Amino acid sequence: MSRRKIAKTLLAQTCDRLRSRRKRDIQRPYSPDYVSAETLAYRLDCSRSKIDADVRAGLLPKPIGVGTMQRWRWADVEEAIEAQNALASGNGAGAASLDDDPFIVGARRVAETES
């Protein structure tokens, strides 16, 4: 085989290998500031449908538009998780604001009328 054919073959093999790698398999020296739903699900170790359900439930922030893409700002996601943890443990500012939450107030009213 000629050197040119060998070089083309090696280049094609390298390109095929690079294309076959998944985004999550690529190691970066930093975390991305804005993440896709797939990356968010991977980082939170859950499914994409769980991400969608948590956004609808208000547990995760809504994505923002970056051009034509929908992305989550990772700092906002971490902040939402920390706020939920503070609520669950009963400390922090979140515990005091439950009485001001219209959904909680309505749920309590329904529970009172049913009992």
N, C-alpha and C positions, 0 to 999 in steps of 0.2 A: 504494500500500500504506500502511496506517496505521502509525504509529510502534510500536504494540504488536506488530503482526505482524512488523515488521522486527526489533524487539528479540528476539522469540521465535526467529526464524530465525537470528539471529546467535548467540544463546545455544545453540541446538541444534547449530550448526556447530562452535562452540568445544568443546562437550562431546564431540562426535564426534571431534574432533582430539585431545583429551586422552585419550580412551579408547583411541585407536588407537596411542598412543605406548607403546613397550615400556619395561619397567623399566630395562633397561640403557641406554636412550637418554636417560634423565633424569639431568642433571648435578647431583650433590650437592656441597656444599662440604666434605664429610667422607666417609670410608669407613665403611660399617656395621660394627658390632662383631660381629654374628652374620649369616652369609650363608646363603642357600638353596643347594641343589645346583646349580641353574641359574646363580646368580650366581658360585658358586665355580668352576664350569666356565668361565664367561666370563672371570673374573679370571685363571685359570690357562691360558687359551687352549687348552682341550681339550673333549672331549665329556662329556656326563653319564655315559655308560657307563664312561668312563675314570676318573671320580671314584669310581664304585661299585667298580670293579676295584681301584683304589689303596687304598680303605678296606678291602676284603677282604684285600688283600695286606699291610696294616699300614703302608703308606707314608704314608697320611693318617690323621689321628685320626678316630674315630667321631663321628657327629653327636650332638648332645644335643637333648633334647626341650625346646622352648619352647612351652608350652601343647600344642596338637595339631600343631605344626610341628616338623620336623627341621632344625636349623641347626648350622653349624660356627662356632666362635669363630675369627675371622680371626687373632688372635694365636697360637692353637694351631697353625693351618695354617702360618703363617710359621715358627714354631719347628720344626715337623716338617720343613719344607723345608730350613731351615738345618742341622738335624742330619744330614739325608741328604747335603747338600753337604759337611759336615765329614767324614762317613764316606767319601765318594767321593774326597775330596782327601787322605785319610790323616792329617789333623790333628784335633785336638779330642778330647774325651772319648769320642766314639763309636767311634773306632778301637780303643781299648783294651778296650772292652766286647764285642767280637765273640766272644772266647773264652768269654764267659759266656752267650751267647745259645744257648738249647737247640736252636733250629732249625739254627743254623750248626754246632753240635757234632754233631747228628744227620746233617746233610748231609755233613760231613767223614767220619763213620764209614761211611756208605754208599759214599762215593767210595773210601775205603781198602779196603773189602771187595770192591768191584768191580774194583779194579786188581791 
